[in-house]
Amino acid sequence: MLCAYKALLSNRRVVLASASERRKEILGGLGFPFDVMQSPFDEDKNRPKTNDPKEFTQWTASQKALATIEDLKTHSNPPDFVIGADTVVFLDGNILGKPTDSDNAVEMLKILSGNVHSVVTGLSIHYKMEGGYKERLTYEVTQVKMAKLNDLIIHSYVATGEPLGKAGSYGIQGLGGSLIEAINGDYYNVVGFPLHRFTAEIISILEELTGGNY
């Protein structure tokens, strides 16, 4: 989808406000240049007071982007686009983020075992206009069915270290993919970055900025 618009991004500075290698790899597949900067926003100390995963992730994604813009506002080459994203797993009214330690990872996997859960990613795209930045805020939801796991499988998987640093304590793109029976929706969203949703939004923004003249 983005092939016809890549030239419009090539002469604009794009910043991905994330330290996630997975998001970097997914965005890199689109073939336009961008910078990576870890957002100074501390998501562990600033959790939104909501249990709605859509509100939770969109707010966090927006704060990541805003903190990065603030950090770069005096830069000689301020960004034209700043992208923030946040991913959680949601099941039975509970938001599951990244595990705090191995025991927490085991606990999360026991909760997810044999159940269908939602992976929700909030996406914030700030783009520079005359006088400041505007924001597009959206989200993506993917349904994931995890196989029924016994204790041996759970503890052996956690011992690999892969669950640490991943929402819901598994990585579908790695060993964790063997735990998943089926998904309904965007695979890349489960990895951590909703590729199609992002592409549709960035095309819409570029058309807004250019008036359709490109």
C-alpha positions in Angstrom: 0.0 0.0 0.0 2.8 2.4 0.9 4.8 2.0 -2.3 3.2 4.9 -4.1 3.9 7.2 -1.1 7.4 6.3 0.0 8.9 9.3 -1.8 6.8 11.6 0.4 8.3 10.1 3.5 11.9 9.9 2.3 12.4 13.7 2.6 10.6 13.9 6.0 12.1 13.0 9.4 10.3 10.1 11.0 11.0 9.1 14.6 9.9 5.8 16.1 9.5 6.5 19.9 10.3 3.0 21.0 13.2 0.8 22.1 11.4 -2.3 20.8 13.5 -4.2 18.2 10.4 -5.9 17.0 8.7 -2.6 16.1 11.9 -1.4 14.5 12.0 -4.5 12.3 8.4 -4.3 11.3 8.5 -0.6 10.4 11.9 -1.1 8.6 10.1 -3.5 6.3 8.3 -0.6 4.7 11.5 0.7 3.2 11.5 4.4 4.2 14.2 5.9 6.5 13.4 6.6 10.1 15.2 7.2 13.4 14.7 5.2 16.6 14.6 6.9 20.0 13.6 5.4 23.2 10.8 7.6 24.7 11.7 9.2 28.1 8.1 8.5 29.2 8.1 6.0 32.1 5.2 3.7 31.4 5.7 1.7 34.6 5.4 4.7 36.9 2.6 6.4 34.8 -0.1 3.8 34.2 -3.5 5.3 33.1 -6.4 4.8 35.5 -8.5 2.7 33.2 -9.0 -1.0 32.7 -10.2 -0.5 29.1 -7.3 -1.8 27.0 -8.1 0.5 24.0 -8.0 3.6 26.2 -5.0 2.3 28.2 -2.8 1.6 25.1 -3.8 4.7 23.2 -3.1 7.0 26.2 0.3 5.3 26.8 1.2 5.5 23.1 0.3 9.1 23.0 2.4 9.9 26.1 5.4 8.1 24.6 5.2 10.2 21.5 4.6 13.5 23.3 7.5 12.9 25.7 9.8 12.3 22.6 8.6 15.5 20.9 9.3 17.4 24.0 12.8 15.9 24.2 13.4 16.9 20.5 11.7 20.3 20.4 15.0 22.3 20.5 16.7 20.0 18.0 18.1 21.5 14.9 16.1 19.0 12.8 12.8 18.4 14.6 10.8 15.4 13.4 8.0 15.6 11.0 6.4 12.4 12.3 6.7 10.8 15.8 5.2 7.4 16.2 4.3 5.9 19.6 2.9 2.5 20.3 1.8 0.4 23.3 0.7 -3.3 23.3 -1.1 -5.2 26.0 -2.9 -8.6 26.3 -6.4 -8.5 27.6 -8.4 -11.4 29.1 -11.4 -11.5 31.5 -11.2 -7.8 32.4 -7.4 -8.0 33.2 -4.7 -6.0 31.3 -1.5 -8.1 31.1 1.6 -6.1 30.2 5.2 -7.2 30.4 6.0 -9.6 33.2 7.9 -8.2 36.2 9.9 -11.4 36.6 9.9 -15.1 35.7 7.3 -16.0 38.4 5.0 -13.3 37.0 5.5 -14.7 33.5 4.5 -18.2 34.7 1.4 -16.7 36.3 0.4 -14.9 33.1 0.9 -18.0 30.9 -1.2 -20.1 33.3 -4.0 -17.5 32.9 -3.7 -17.5 29.1 -3.4 -21.3 28.7 -6.3 -22.8 26.8 -8.1 -19.4 26.4 -8.7 -16.9 23.7 -7.3 -13.5 24.6 -7.1 -10.1 22.9 -3.9 -8.4 21.9 -4.5 -4.6 21.8 -2.0 -2.1 20.4 -2.6 1.7 20.7 -1.0 3.7 18.0 -0.2 7.4 18.1 1.1 9.4 15.1 2.1 13.0 15.7 2.7 14.9 12.5 4.1 18.4 12.1 1.8 21.1 10.8 2.2 24.9 10.7 2.1 26.0 14.4 2.7 22.6 16.0 1.8 19.0 15.8 -1.5 17.2 15.2 -2.2 13.6 16.3 -3.8 10.6 14.9 -4.8 8.1 17.6 -6.0 4.6 16.8 -5.8 1.0 17.9 -5.8 -2.6 16.6 -7.2 -5.7 18.2 -6.2 -9.3 17.3 -7.8 -12.4 18.9 -5.4 -15.1 19.9 -6.1 -18.7 20.9 -3.4 -20.2 23.1 -3.1 -24.0 23.4 -3.6 -25.7 26.8 -0.2 -25.7 28.4 1.0 -28.0 31.2 3.4 -26.8 33.9 6.4 -28.4 32.2 5.8 -26.5 29.0 5.2 -23.2 30.8 8.3 -23.4 33.1 10.5 -24.7 30.2 9.4 -21.8 28.0 9.9 -19.2 30.8 13.4 -20.6 31.4 14.4 -19.6 27.9 14.0 -15.9 28.9 11.9 -15.2 25.8 8.7 -14.1 27.8 10.5 -11.3 29.6 9.9 -7.9 28.1 6.9 -9.1 26.1 3.2 -8.3 26.8 1.4 -11.4 28.0 4.8 -13.2 28.5 5.1 -14.7 25.0 6.6 -13.8 21.7 4.6 -15.1 18.7 7.5 -14.5 16.4 9.8 -16.8 18.4 9.4 -20.0 20.4 6.1 -18.6 21.7 4.6 -19.1 18.3 4.4 -22.8 19.0 2.1 -22.1 21.9 -0.5 -20.4 19.7 -3.3 -22.5 18.0 -4.8 -19.7 16.0 -5.2 -15.9 15.5 -7.9 -13.7 14.1 -6.6 -10.4 12.9 -3.2 -8.8 12.2 -0.3 -11.0 13.0 2.0 -8.0 13.2 -0.2 -6.5 15.9 0.5 -9.5 18.1 4.3 -8.9 17.5 3.8 -5.3 18.7 3.1 -3.0 15.7 -0.2 -3.1 13.7 1.4 -2.7 10.2 -1.8 -2.4 8.1 -3.4 0.1 10.5 -0.3 2.2 10.6 0.0 2.2 6.8 -3.6 3.2 6.3 -3.2 6.1 8.8 0.1 7.4 7.4 -1.3 7.4 3.9 -4.3 9.4 5.1 -2.0 11.9 6.9 0.1 12.3 3.8 -3.0 13.0 1.7 -4.0 15.6 4.3 -0.6 17.2 4.2 -0.3 17.3 0.4 -3.9 17.9 -0.5 -3.7 14.8 -2.6 -1.0 16.4 -4.8 1.9 14.0 -4.9 
